[in-house]
């Protein structure tokens, strides 16, 4: 299981927000550090709630169910974090 999370800067709102293929995950934060802290707390929960079924537990090995999350921080030119 592979997922991505990208932090993008919203100039108008003054926050970093997430783009992701993890269903239900939406992050907004004023700093990249805050974004990453929220991401570390919420991403695994959203994956377990929205991407893993009870059927998966009976049919897949535990190693196949450990997700890989690829984080792309904002480019330095997009915001002064």
Backbone as ProteinMPNN parsed JSONL, in Angstrom:
{"seq_chain_A": "XXXXXXXXXXXXXXXXXXXXXXXXXXXXXXXXXXXXXXXXXXXXXXXXXXXXXXXXXXXXXXXXXXXXXXXXXXXXXXXXX", "coords_chain_A": {"N_chain_A": [[0.848, -1.172, 0.0], [0.714, 2.029, -1.026], [0.895, 5.474, -0.51], [0.467, 9.004, -1.021], [1.344, 12.233, 0.213], [1.176, 15.612, -0.154], [2.397, 18.783, 0.636], [1.092, 21.914, 0.172], [1.219, 25.432, -0.461], [-1.037, 27.935, 0.428], [-1.395, 31.004, -0.513], [-3.323, 33.025, -0.159], [-4.841, 32.212, 2.099], [-2.823, 31.784, 3.881], [-1.798, 29.366, 4.811], [-0.478, 26.008, 4.917], [-1.661, 23.346, 2.981], [-3.067, 20.09, 2.376], [-2.543, 17.775, -0.302], [-3.563, 14.683, -1.321], [-3.774, 11.089, -1.709], [-5.03, 9.708, 0.213], [-7.996, 8.777, 1.449], [-10.241, 10.942, 3.079], [-8.318, 12.425, 4.388], [-7.387, 15.582, 5.308], [-5.465, 18.335, 5.672], [-4.568, 21.339, 7.235], [-2.279, 23.814, 8.047], [-0.265, 26.227, 9.761], [2.496, 26.139, 9.728], [5.199, 24.181, 8.312], [6.228, 22.318, 10.063], [4.111, 21.966, 11.887], [2.245, 20.954, 10.086], [3.482, 18.492, 9.405], [3.42, 17.205, 11.897], [0.661, 16.916, 12.334], [0.093, 15.343, 10.122], [1.525, 12.971, 10.73], [0.021, 12.042, 12.864], [-2.637, 11.809, 11.837], [-2.625, 10.528, 9.252], [-2.0, 7.638, 9.382], [-4.296, 6.754, 10.769], [-6.414, 7.514, 9.048], [-5.786, 5.907, 6.87], [-6.128, 3.312, 7.933], [-8.861, 3.431, 8.589], [-10.116, 4.005, 6.133], [-8.964, 2.61, 4.023], [-8.387, -0.011, 4.591], [-9.902, -3.071, 4.977], [-11.964, -5.355, 6.912], [-11.848, -7.763, 5.634], [-9.355, -7.608, 4.419], [-7.651, -8.076, 6.592], [-7.978, -10.79, 6.992], [-7.081, -11.915, 4.641], [-4.648, -10.874, 3.762], [-1.106, -10.639, 4.377], [0.441, -9.292, 7.309], [2.634, -7.745, 6.666], [2.07, -6.912, 4.076], [0.172, -5.068, 4.583], [1.256, -2.887, 5.764], [1.528, 0.463, 5.38], [3.167, 2.597, 2.978], [4.086, 5.881, 3.12], [4.534, 8.641, 1.223], [5.932, 11.704, 1.527], [5.79, 14.957, 0.287], [7.343, 17.866, 0.747], [6.6, 21.43, 0.739], [7.824, 23.415, -2.001], [10.685, 25.521, -1.664], [10.39, 28.037, -2.764], [7.72, 28.605, -2.632], [6.707, 29.468, -0.182], [7.431, 31.284, 2.78], [8.431, 29.618, 5.251]], "CA_chain_A": [[0.0, 0.0, 0.0], [1.509, 3.26, -1.156], [0.098, 6.692, -0.488], [1.281, 10.219, -1.063], [0.839, 13.462, 0.822], [1.949, 16.76, -0.616], [2.064, 20.039, 1.306], [1.03, 23.044, -0.754], [1.037, 26.711, 0.215], [-2.141, 28.78, -0.018], [-0.987, 32.381, -0.221], [-4.479, 33.803, 0.297], [-5.209, 31.796, 3.459], [-1.631, 31.785, 4.723], [-1.617, 28.047, 5.421], [-0.135, 24.862, 4.103], [-2.778, 22.41, 2.914], [-2.641, 18.801, 1.834], [-3.049, 17.066, -1.474], [-3.246, 13.312, -0.962], [-4.663, 10.033, -2.168], [-5.593, 9.062, 1.398], [-9.382, 9.231, 1.609], [-10.583, 11.542, 4.357], [-7.227, 13.217, 4.963], [-7.309, 16.99, 4.939], [-4.611, 19.011, 6.643], [-4.22, 22.748, 7.081], [-1.397, 24.201, 9.142], [0.464, 27.474, 9.518], [3.915, 25.847, 9.49], [5.485, 22.843, 7.798], [6.396, 21.452, 11.229], [2.771, 21.648, 12.366], [1.684, 20.09, 9.043], [4.06, 17.155, 9.547], [2.926, 16.613, 13.144], [-0.722, 16.507, 12.08], [0.18, 14.25, 9.156], [1.965, 11.76, 11.423], [-1.089, 11.571, 13.7], [-3.862, 11.51, 11.104], [-2.496, 9.678, 8.063], [-2.207, 6.208, 9.652], [-5.695, 6.537, 11.161], [-7.244, 7.593, 7.846], [-5.502, 4.72, 6.055], [-6.783, 2.157, 8.552], [-10.311, 3.586, 8.532], [-10.667, 4.169, 4.795], [-8.292, 1.824, 2.981], [-8.175, -1.378, 5.046], [-11.172, -3.685, 5.37], [-11.854, -6.565, 7.734], [-11.463, -8.827, 4.7], [-7.906, -7.499, 4.238], [-6.985, -8.708, 7.73], [-8.018, -12.242, 6.878], [-6.513, -12.388, 3.371], [-3.313, -10.333, 3.489], [-0.131, -10.71, 5.468], [0.615, -8.012, 7.999], [3.646, -6.97, 5.941], [1.423, -6.303, 2.918], [-0.757, -4.027, 5.035], [1.994, -1.739, 6.294], [1.543, 1.45, 4.298], [4.271, 3.52, 2.718], [3.559, 7.224, 2.904], [5.548, 9.498, 0.62], [5.62, 13.098, 1.817], [6.482, 15.965, -0.504], [7.214, 19.18, 1.386], [6.448, 22.516, -0.244], [9.078, 23.928, -2.531], [11.116, 26.675, -0.883], [9.947, 29.272, -3.388], [6.285, 28.802, -2.475], [6.317, 30.101, 1.074], [8.456, 31.518, 3.776], [7.949, 28.851, 6.408]], "C_chain_A": [[0.893, 1.234, 0.0], [0.575, 4.45, -1.249], [1.031, 7.895, -0.582], [0.553, 11.349, -0.334], [1.766, 14.569, 0.356], [1.464, 17.994, 0.142], [2.15, 21.165, 0.287], [0.739, 24.314, 0.037], [-0.125, 27.466, -0.407], [-1.834, 30.201, 0.426], [-2.132, 33.185, 0.388], [-4.847, 33.482, 1.748], [-4.025, 31.821, 4.419], [-1.409, 30.469, 5.448], [-1.1, 27.048, 4.396], [-1.343, 23.942, 4.12], [-2.315, 21.157, 2.186], [-3.313, 18.463, 0.519], [-2.62, 15.63, -1.234], [-4.211, 12.331, -1.603], [-5.202, 9.203, -0.994], [-6.989, 9.63, 1.615], [-9.602, 9.778, 3.015], [-9.506, 12.415, 4.968], [-7.258, 14.633, 4.41], [-6.547, 17.69, 6.045], [-4.472, 20.469, 6.248], [-3.386, 23.132, 8.296], [-0.627, 25.455, 8.762], [1.945, 27.253, 9.24], [4.07, 24.432, 8.939], [5.623, 21.869, 8.963], [5.045, 21.031, 11.795], [2.074, 20.698, 11.378], [2.174, 18.659, 9.223], [3.574, 16.467, 10.821], [1.495, 16.11, 12.976], [-0.737, 15.3, 11.145], [0.546, 12.936, 9.849], [0.858, 11.181, 12.303], [-2.263, 11.068, 12.872], [-3.721, 10.498, 9.966], [-2.681, 8.188, 8.372], [-3.655, 5.882, 10.029], [-6.603, 6.537, 9.936], [-7.018, 6.391, 6.927], [-6.228, 3.511, 6.632], [-8.307, 2.244, 8.431], [-10.865, 3.516, 7.114], [-10.049, 3.305, 3.702], [-8.043, 0.369, 3.37], [-9.517, -1.925, 5.525], [-10.918, -4.886, 6.287], [-11.403, -7.747, 6.872], [-9.947, -8.813, 4.469], [-7.15, -8.209, 5.359], [-6.953, -10.225, 7.607], [-7.303, -12.762, 5.635], [-5.082, -11.937, 3.11], [-2.389, -10.554, 4.681], [0.007, -9.321, 6.083], [1.633, -7.14, 7.267], [3.05, -6.278, 4.711], [0.519, -5.142, 3.315], [-0.044, -2.819, 5.651], [2.117, -0.707, 5.175], [2.872, 2.185, 4.185], [3.635, 4.864, 2.417], [4.706, 8.091, 2.409], [5.117, 10.946, 0.787], [6.455, 14.007, 0.932], [6.281, 17.316, 0.183], [7.049, 20.255, 0.32], [7.807, 22.946, -0.768], [9.401, 25.232, -1.818], [10.63, 27.991, -1.467], [8.485, 29.576, -3.147], [5.89, 29.524, -1.212], [7.527, 30.306, 1.943], [8.006, 30.847, 5.051], [8.824, 29.059, 7.601]], "O_chain_A": [[1.706, 1.444, 0.9], [-0.413, 4.427, -1.983], [2.218, 7.813, -0.267], [-0.676, 11.399, -0.281], [2.988, 14.465, 0.464], [0.26, 18.217, 0.271], [3.171, 21.337, -0.379], [0.088, 24.27, 1.081], [-0.192, 27.619, -1.626], [-1.994, 30.55, 1.595], [-1.93, 33.936, 1.342], [-5.133, 34.388, 2.531], [-4.209, 31.875, 5.635], [-0.894, 30.448, 6.566], [-1.262, 27.218, 3.188], [-1.981, 23.774, 5.16], [-1.309, 21.165, 1.476], [-4.467, 18.808, 0.265], [-1.446, 15.371, -0.972], [-5.322, 12.694, -1.99], [-5.762, 8.125, -1.195], [-7.149, 10.81, 1.925], [-9.207, 9.165, 4.007], [-9.754, 13.084, 5.971], [-7.166, 14.849, 3.201], [-6.938, 17.643, 7.212], [-4.282, 20.794, 5.076], [-3.741, 22.815, 9.432], [-0.372, 25.709, 7.584], [2.585, 28.08, 8.591], [3.18, 23.595, 9.087], [5.187, 20.721, 8.867], [4.855, 19.865, 12.144], [1.397, 19.755, 11.788], [1.378, 17.719, 9.198], [3.34, 15.258, 10.814], [1.158, 15.013, 13.421], [-1.492, 14.351, 11.357], [-0.064, 11.902, 9.577], [0.769, 9.965, 12.468], [-2.824, 10.015, 13.17], [-4.624, 9.691, 9.748], [-3.455, 7.526, 7.682], [-4.174, 4.835, 9.64], [-7.462, 5.667, 9.796], [-7.952, 5.915, 6.281], [-6.874, 2.767, 5.894], [-8.967, 1.232, 8.194], [-11.973, 3.019, 6.911], [-10.552, 3.271, 2.579], [-7.537, -0.406, 2.558], [-10.182, -1.324, 6.368], [-9.789, -5.361, 6.411], [-10.667, -8.619, 7.334], [-9.326, -9.868, 4.337], [-6.136, -8.863, 5.116], [-6.01, -10.871, 8.065], [-6.95, -13.94, 5.582], [-4.376, -12.558, 2.316], [-2.828, -10.645, 5.827], [-0.28, -8.31, 5.442], [1.499, -5.916, 7.255], [3.477, -5.183, 4.347], [0.145, -4.325, 2.473], [-0.691, -1.837, 6.018], [2.735, -0.972, 4.144], [3.595, 2.364, 5.165], [2.755, 4.971, 1.563], [5.72, 8.252, 3.09], [4.084, 11.367, 0.268], [7.673, 13.852, 0.835], [5.171, 17.848, 0.198], [7.323, 20.021, -0.857], [8.814, 22.852, -0.068], [8.498, 25.965, -1.413], [10.473, 28.967, -0.734], [8.038, 30.689, -3.423], [4.827, 30.144, -1.17], [8.52, 29.585, 1.844], [7.28, 31.441, 5.847], [8.567, 28.49, 8.662]]}, "name": "protein", "num_of_chains": 1, "seq": "XXXXXXXXXXXXXXXXXXXXXXXXXXXXXXXXXXXXXXXXXXXXXXXXXXXXXXXXXXXXXXXXXXXXXXXXXXXXXXXXX"}
